[in-house]
């Protein structure tokens, strides 16, 4: 029997997904508990380069097809933005995160305040908040929830040098990890491509949602593009090269604003622009990104102990959202439980240690 054609904006969750998400939660909690040097940090994107205030200015002339949620009308929202590194590895002796000079996923998390409308999670403590989560690459490196389960033990084995890569030869993989490795072999070139990107400053690079979301009854992806003016920060001149991305932001915002365009891309083909596979880039020739808002970060001193404390207490999730911007696809469905439960787990553990 032929499969029914895919529909625009529709999700297709596999039956075993909930059990897979439960498995990821167990793995993540064990990983977080095993990290030394309290307080317990985030499982994802724990190293912050800066937690800054700004404003999200919705355009006046948005196309009618895009007027939904926070984009219904021209309005300015106060926002918080957190810039980060994806990796959670630390020096076991000092507790320091991996230096910024090492390639990594760079993240940008935006939180709009005082939004109005029905929330996806009506009982959440984050009522009136709209989060947009982005990374510095247009596609994700894992296809689905099962991919995470296969990816974790392989990455651990690579760190422990149980899987060895040799130039010009197939990787040396233990027999018990062969199935996991083959299942996610596609992910490693993608991940390395992201890590190879050069970042001079978090304020000077573009970011993408990578995963899809709703815009009313449609499916979209979104992107943030910087307004780059003047000379870029040179990491070679940083006083602390291990934390040069924070230094770049500090130097920039000491004397000038930073601005980004917030853009939306509509899903126009359910096959070529899939909901359930975020490793597929949606073709901009088929559906170009359209600007719907401006992000302005005014000059400010964010490099304070109080701001760092607020940063550490804050949580971001794609599920802190209006119903009209509901996250779509397997990776986002996993985030619904994982982000919420791990944030609570982290806060509970940190409070018990104080």
C-alpha positions as CSV (number, residue, x, y, z in Angstrom):
1,X,0.0,0.0,0.0
2,X,1.4,3.4,-1.0
3,X,2.2,5.9,1.7
4,X,0.0,8.9,1.9
5,X,1.7,12.1,0.6
6,X,3.3,14.4,3.2
7,X,1.3,17.5,4.1
8,X,2.6,21.0,4.7
9,X,3.1,21.7,8.4
10,X,2.2,18.2,9.6
11,X,4.3,16.1,12.0
12,X,4.8,12.4,11.8
13,X,6.1,11.1,15.2
14,X,7.2,7.5,15.4
15,X,5.5,5.2,17.9
16,X,8.6,4.5,19.9
17,X,9.6,8.2,20.4
18,X,8.3,8.6,24.0
19,X,10.4,5.7,25.2
20,X,13.4,7.1,23.3
21,X,13.0,10.5,25.0
22,X,12.8,8.8,28.4
23,X,16.1,7.1,27.6
24,X,17.8,10.3,26.7
25,X,16.6,11.9,30.0
26,X,18.2,9.2,32.0
27,X,21.5,9.5,30.1
28,X,21.5,13.3,30.4
29,X,20.8,13.3,34.2
30,X,23.6,10.8,34.8
31,X,25.9,13.0,32.7
32,X,25.1,16.2,34.6
33,X,25.5,14.5,38.0
34,X,28.9,13.2,36.9
35,X,30.3,16.6,36.1
36,X,32.6,18.1,38.8
37,X,32.8,21.7,40.0
38,X,29.4,22.9,41.2
39,X,27.1,24.6,40.6
40,X,25.6,22.1,38.2
41,X,25.7,23.7,34.7
42,X,23.3,23.3,31.8
43,X,23.5,20.0,29.9
44,X,23.3,21.9,26.6
45,X,25.2,25.2,25.9
46,X,26.5,25.6,29.4
47,X,29.2,28.2,28.6
48,X,27.8,31.7,28.3
49,X,29.6,34.5,26.5
50,X,27.0,37.1,27.6
51,X,23.5,37.6,28.9
52,X,22.2,40.9,27.5
53,X,19.2,43.1,27.4
54,X,17.7,44.4,24.2
55,X,14.5,45.0,22.1
56,X,12.7,43.0,19.4
57,X,11.1,45.4,17.0
58,X,8.4,43.8,14.8
59,X,8.3,45.3,11.2
60,X,5.3,47.3,10.1
61,X,5.0,45.9,6.5
62,X,5.1,42.2,7.2
63,X,3.3,40.1,4.5
64,X,-0.2,39.1,5.5
65,X,0.7,35.4,5.3
66,X,3.3,35.9,8.1
67,X,1.1,37.9,10.5
68,X,0.7,35.5,13.4
69,X,1.8,35.2,17.0
70,X,4.3,38.0,18.0
71,X,4.3,39.1,14.3
72,X,0.6,40.0,14.2
73,X,1.3,43.7,14.4
74,X,4.2,46.2,14.7
75,X,5.3,46.2,18.3
76,X,8.5,46.4,20.3
77,X,9.2,43.7,22.9
78,X,11.8,43.9,25.7
79,X,14.2,40.9,25.3
80,X,17.0,38.9,27.0
81,X,19.5,37.2,24.8
82,X,22.1,34.6,25.9
83,X,25.1,33.8,23.6
84,X,26.8,30.4,24.3
85,X,29.0,27.5,23.3
86,X,27.4,24.1,22.9
87,X,30.1,21.9,24.4
88,X,29.8,20.9,28.1
89,X,33.4,19.5,28.6
90,X,35.4,21.0,31.4
91,X,39.0,20.7,32.6
92,X,38.7,18.1,35.5
93,X,41.2,20.0,37.6
94,X,40.2,23.6,37.2
95,X,36.5,23.3,36.1
96,X,37.1,25.6,33.2
97,X,35.2,25.1,30.0
98,X,36.9,24.2,26.7
99,X,38.6,27.4,25.4
100,X,36.7,29.4,22.8
101,X,39.6,28.9,20.4
102,X,38.4,25.3,20.0
103,X,35.7,24.8,17.4
104,X,32.2,24.4,18.8
105,X,28.5,25.0,18.1
106,X,27.7,28.7,18.9
107,X,24.2,29.4,20.2
108,X,21.9,32.4,20.5
109,X,18.8,32.2,22.7
110,X,16.2,35.0,22.6
111,X,13.5,35.5,25.2
112,X,10.7,38.0,24.4
113,X,8.9,39.4,27.5
114,X,5.3,40.4,28.0
115,X,3.9,38.5,24.9
116,X,0.2,38.0,24.8
117,X,-1.8,35.0,23.6
118,X,-2.3,31.3,24.4
119,X,0.8,29.5,25.5
120,X,1.7,25.9,24.5
121,X,2.4,25.1,28.1
122,X,-0.3,27.0,30.0
123,X,0.9,25.9,33.5
124,X,4.5,26.8,32.9
125,X,6.2,29.5,35.1
126,X,7.3,31.1,31.8
127,X,4.0,32.6,30.9
128,X,4.2,35.6,28.7
129,X,7.6,34.6,27.4
130,X,8.5,33.7,23.8
131,X,11.8,32.0,23.3
132,X,13.6,31.6,20.0
133,X,16.5,29.1,20.0
134,X,19.2,29.3,17.3
135,X,22.6,27.9,16.4
136,X,25.3,29.0,13.9
137,X,24.4,26.6,11.2
138,X,21.2,26.2,9.0
139,X,20.8,22.5,9.7
140,X,21.1,20.2,12.7
141,X,23.5,17.3,12.7
142,X,21.1,14.6,14.1
143,X,18.0,13.5,12.2
144,X,15.8,12.3,15.0
145,X,15.5,11.2,18.6
146,X,16.9,7.7,18.0
147,X,20.0,9.5,16.5
148,X,20.7,11.1,19.9
149,X,20.6,7.7,21.6
150,X,23.2,6.3,19.1
151,X,25.2,9.5,19.2
152,X,25.9,9.6,23.0
153,X,27.8,6.4,23.4
154,X,29.8,7.0,20.2
155,X,30.9,10.5,21.4
156,X,31.8,9.1,24.8
157,X,33.9,6.4,23.2
158,X,35.7,8.9,21.0
159,X,36.6,11.0,24.1
160,X,37.8,7.9,25.9
161,X,39.8,7.0,22.7
162,X,38.0,3.7,22.4
163,X,37.1,4.8,18.8
164,X,40.3,5.8,16.9
165,X,40.4,7.8,13.7
166,X,43.4,7.3,11.4
167,X,44.1,9.4,8.3
168,X,43.2,7.4,5.1
169,X,41.8,4.5,7.1
170,X,38.4,3.4,8.3
171,X,37.8,4.3,12.0
172,X,38.7,1.6,14.5
173,X,35.3,1.0,16.3
174,X,34.7,-1.6,19.0
175,X,32.3,-4.4,18.0
176,X,29.7,-3.4,20.6
177,X,29.5,0.1,19.2
178,X,29.4,-0.8,15.5
179,X,25.7,-0.5,15.2
180,X,25.6,2.9,17.0
181,X,28.4,4.2,14.9
182,X,26.9,3.2,11.6
183,X,23.6,4.6,12.6
184,X,25.0,8.1,13.1
185,X,28.0,8.0,10.7
186,X,26.2,10.7,8.7
187,X,26.3,13.1,11.7
188,X,30.1,13.4,12.2
189,X,31.0,15.3,9.0
190,X,28.0,17.6,9.7
191,X,29.2,18.2,13.2
192,X,32.8,18.8,12.2
193,X,31.6,21.3,9.5
194,X,29.8,23.3,12.3
195,X,32.8,23.2,14.6
196,X,35.1,24.3,11.8
197,X,33.4,27.7,11.4
198,X,35.4,30.7,12.4
199,X,33.7,33.0,14.9
200,X,35.3,36.4,15.6
201,X,32.4,37.6,17.8
202,X,29.0,36.3,18.8
203,X,27.6,39.6,17.6
204,X,29.0,39.2,14.1
205,X,27.8,35.8,12.8
206,X,24.4,34.6,11.5
207,X,22.2,32.1,13.4
208,X,19.4,29.7,12.3
209,X,16.7,27.8,14.1
210,X,17.7,24.6,12.2
211,X,14.5,22.9,13.3
212,X,11.0,24.0,12.2
213,X,8.2,25.8,14.0
214,X,4.6,26.8,13.5
215,X,3.6,30.3,12.3
216,X,-0.1,30.1,12.7
217,X,-1.1,27.1,10.5
218,X,2.1,27.2,8.5
219,X,5.6,25.7,9.1
220,X,8.6,27.9,9.2
221,X,12.3,28.1,10.0
222,X,13.9,31.4,11.2
223,X,17.2,33.1,11.0
224,X,19.1,36.0,12.6
225,X,21.5,38.0,10.5
226,X,23.9,40.6,12.0
227,X,24.5,44.1,11.0
228,X,28.3,44.1,10.8
229,X,29.9,47.6,10.9
230,X,33.5,48.5,11.3
231,X,36.4,46.2,11.9
232,X,35.9,42.7,13.4
233,X,37.3,41.7,16.7
234,X,40.7,39.9,16.3
235,X,40.9,36.9,18.7
236,X,44.7,37.1,18.5
237,X,44.6,40.4,20.4
238,X,42.4,39.1,23.2
239,X,43.7,39.4,26.7
240,X,42.2,36.0,27.5
241,X,42.1,33.8,24.4
242,X,40.2,31.0,26.3
243,X,37.3,33.4,26.7
244,X,37.8,35.7,23.7
245,X,34.1,35.6,22.6
246,X,33.0,37.2,25.9
247,X,35.8,39.7,25.5
248,X,34.7,40.5,22.0
249,X,31.1,41.2,23.2
250,X,32.3,43.2,26.1
251,X,34.5,45.4,23.9
252,X,31.7,45.9,21.3
253,X,28.9,46.7,23.8
254,X,31.1,49.0,25.9
255,X,30.7,51.7,23.2
256,X,28.1,50.8,20.6
257,X,24.9,48.9,19.9
258,X,24.6,45.6,18.1
259,X,21.8,44.8,15.7
260,X,20.4,41.8,13.8
261,X,17.6,41.1,11.3
262,X,15.2,38.4,12.3
263,X,13.9,36.5,9.2
264,X,11.4,33.8,8.5
265,X,11.3,31.1,5.8
266,X,8.0,29.4,4.9
267,X,7.7,25.7,4.2
268,X,6.4,25.5,0.6
269,X,7.2,21.8,-0.2
270,X,6.5,19.0,2.3
271,X,9.0,16.7,0.7
272,X,11.9,19.0,-0.1
273,X,11.4,20.9,3.2
274,X,10.7,18.1,5.7
275,X,9.4,18.6,9.2
276,X,10.9,15.4,10.6
277,X,14.5,15.7,9.3
278,X,16.4,18.9,10.5
279,X,19.6,17.8,8.6
280,X,17.9,18.9,5.4
281,X,18.4,22.6,4.5
282,X,15.3,24.3,3.1
283,X,16.2,25.8,-0.3
284,X,16.2,29.6,-0.2
285,X,15.6,29.7,-3.9
286,X,12.3,27.9,-3.4
287,X,11.4,30.0,-0.3
288,X,13.6,33.0,0.5
289,X,13.9,34.3,4.1
290,X,11.9,37.5,4.7
291,X,12.7,40.0,7.4
292,X,10.0,40.4,10.0
293,X,11.8,42.1,12.9
294,X,15.0,43.9,14.1
295,X,16.9,43.0,17.2
296,X,18.7,45.8,18.9
297,X,21.1,45.3,21.8
298,X,22.1,48.6,23.2
299,X,25.5,49.4,24.6
300,X,25.7,48.0,28.1
301,X,27.9,46.6,30.8
302,X,26.8,42.9,31.0
303,X,30.0,41.5,32.4
304,X,29.0,41.7,36.0
305,X,28.5,39.1,38.8
306,X,24.8,40.0,39.1
307,X,24.2,39.5,35.4
308,X,26.1,36.2,35.5
309,X,23.9,35.1,38.4
310,X,20.7,36.0,36.4
311,X,22.1,34.2,33.4
312,X,22.7,31.0,35.4
313,X,19.2,31.0,36.9
314,X,17.5,31.7,33.6
315,X,16.2,28.9,31.4
316,X,15.5,28.9,27.7
317,X,13.4,26.4,25.7
318,X,11.7,26.3,22.3
319,X,8.6,25.3,24.3
320,X,8.4,28.6,26.2
321,X,6.2,29.8,23.3
322,X,2.8,30.9,22.0
323,X,0.7,28.2,20.5
324,X,1.1,30.0,17.1
325,X,4.9,29.4,17.2
326,X,4.7,25.7,18.5
327,X,7.9,23.7,17.8
328,X,7.7,21.0,15.2
329,X,9.5,17.7,14.4
330,X,11.1,15.0,16.5
331,X,14.1,16.9,17.8
332,X,11.8,19.6,19.1
333,X,9.4,17.1,20.6
334,X,12.3,15.7,22.5
335,X,13.3,19.1,23.7
336,X,9.8,19.6,25.2
337,X,10.5,17.2,28.1
338,X,14.3,17.2,28.1
339,X,14.8,21.0,28.4
340,X,12.1,21.4,31.0
341,X,13.0,18.4,33.2
342,X,16.8,19.0,33.0
343,X,16.3,22.7,33.9
344,X,14.3,21.7,37.0
345,X,16.8,19.0,37.8
346,X,19.7,21.4,37.6
347,X,18.0,24.1,39.8
348,X,16.9,21.5,42.4
349,X,20.5,20.1,42.6
350,X,22.0,23.5,42.9
351,X,19.6,24.6,45.6
352,X,20.4,21.5,47.6
353,X,24.1,22.4,47.5
354,X,23.6,25.9,48.8
